[in-house]
Amino acid sequence: MKLKLLLAMAALVVMAQPTVHASPIIYQGNITVSGPAVTGFVGPFGWFDSTDTPPVEFWTFFGIAGRQYSIRGTRLNTNLDPALALYFGTITPGTDYSLFDPFNSFDAVQLVANGDDEIEVPGPFGDPFVRLSLPRTGLYTIALGGAASDCPGGVCPANGYPYSLTVAVPEPSTLPLLLLALAGIGWTLRRNGWAWR
């Protein structure tokens, strides 16, 4: 009798549990390298909490192996603490958001780098910045979300915090270009017989 009662209670507990609806990962779009910043909204804690809304957002860009790229996430509200992860490849359409892992490879993407707190700014912690030479040519995925954001008065905005994201190929600095120009002028003068005496 006790066993039947325990089984009945267990069945009621299981049926009373709220149903969890799967939420697929959706890309926001493609980023133009060295083009304008893209913008969006993310929840304050999506980096560590897959139930945070709005969740982490995903973007793609095409990268070339061996070329150096700079990726920067910028908070547009001082309460946001953004973090980003760079992956090689794209996530399989329909992949459930609960599988997202900001610190490891998952689904069809391979983790390349993470960025969090590299640039000091007002607000909690810092903004993410990654500069690296890409290991392979192809499509890359960037995930950006809130990590340890502030919610003043314990109330987080329902539509999340705004951010911007850029991917750029850094321009060479002016000093090496100036030195190269002076070396070229010196070589030309020497070649034409204008040696220093």
N, C-alpha and C positions, 0 to 999 in steps of 0.2 A: 504494500500500500504506500509506504514512504517513497519507494522508487518511482511509482506512477506519479505521485504528487511532485517530486523533484523534476521529473521529465516534463510534466505539464508546465511547471514554473519556468523551466529553461526554455521551452518552446515559446512561451509568452514573452520572455525577455528578448529572444532573438527576433520575434515578429515586431516588437515594439521599437527596435532600433531604427533610427532614421536611415533612409536609403541614401547611398552616396552616388551622386551622378558624376560620371566620368566627364572630364573637361579636356578636349584635345588641345595640344599646343598649336597655336596659329601664328604664322609669320606676319609681322606688321608691314613688311615691304623690303625693298632692296636699297642699300646705301650706295650712293655714287662716291667713289673714292676721290678725295680732294674737292668734293662738291659741297653743297649746302648741308647744314646740320639737319637731322631728322628729329622729330619730337614725339613725345607720347606721355602717358600717365602710368605709374606703377604704384602698387600698394606699399605701405611702409615697411613690411616685414617679409615680403614674398621670397626673399633669398633663403630664408630658413623655414618658412611656413607655407606649404603648398595650398592652404585654404585661404590665404590672404587675397583680397580683391581690391583693385584689379591686380592680376598676377604679374609675374615677370614677363617682359616683352622680348620678342625674338626678331632679329633682323639678319639679312644676308648681305654679303658683298663678295665680289670676285677678286681674289688675290693672286699674285705671281710669286713663285718660289724665289727666295734669295733677296727679294726687294724688301726694304725696311718700311714698316707701316706704323703710324701712331693712331691709337684708338682712345678717345676721351669721352667719358660720360660726365655731363654737367647738370647739377641740380638747378632747377629753376624756382625752387622754393627752399628756403634755408632749413626747413624741418626734415627734408629728405636726406638719407644717407645711402647714395647709390653704390652698387657694386656691379661688376660685369665679368663675364666669362667668355672666352673665345674658343670656338671649336672648329675643327676642319670637318667639312661635310654639311649635309642638311638632315634635319630630323624627318623621319618617315611620317607622311601625312596620317593623321588620326592617332598619333602617339599620345597617350594620356599624360596630362600635365603632372600627375603625381610621380611620374618616372624621372622628372627633371632633377638633375644633380649638378649643382654649380661647382663641385670640386672634383668630379671624375667624368670620364667618358660615359655616355649612355646612348641607348638606341643605336643610331647609325653615325653618331658624331664622336670625334676624338678630341678630348680636351687639349688645348694648346697653351693657354695662359689665363690667368685671373688678374683682375685689377680691383683694388679697394683701398681707398685712403691715401693715394700717392700725392694728391694735390691738396694743400691746406686751403680751406675755405671756411667762412662763417657757418655755424650749425654743427650738427653732430658729426664727428670724425671728418673725413675728407672725401674728395671725388676720385673716381677711378681713372687711371691713365696707364696704358700699356704701349710700349714701343719695342718692336721686335722685327726680325727678319723672318718672313713666313717660310715654313718648312716645305710646303707643297703648293703647286698651282691648282686652283679650283675654287669652288664656292666655300665660303666660311660662314659660320653662324655666330652671331653675338647675342648673348642673353644679358639683359640689364634689368635689375630689380632693386627694391629697397631692402636694406640689410638691418640696420639698427636705428631707424628714423625716430624722430620725436613726434608725439601726438599731443599738442598742448591741451591741458585740462583732461587728458585721457581720451580725447575724441579725435579719431583719425578721419580725414576727409573721405567721403563715400566713393568719390571718383579717383582717389589716389593723388599722388604728387607729380607735378610735371618735371620733365627732364629733356635734355637734348643730347644727341650722340653724333660724333663725327669720326670719320676714318680718313686719314690723310697720308700721303707719301711726303715725308718731310723734305723741304727745299734745303739745298746745301747752304750753310751759313756764309755770310759775306766775306769773312776773313780768308778762308781757303780760296775763294774766287779771286780776291784781291791779290793774294800771293801768287796764284797761278798767272794772273794778268801781268804782274811785275816780272815774273820769271820769263814770260813770253817776250816782253819788251826787251829785257836784258839779253836774251838769246838772239833776238833780231838785231839789236845794236852790235853785238859781238860778231855776228855772222857778216854784217855789212862793214866791218872794220872800225867800228866806233868803240874800240876797247878803252877801258879806263886807264889813264896814265898817271 
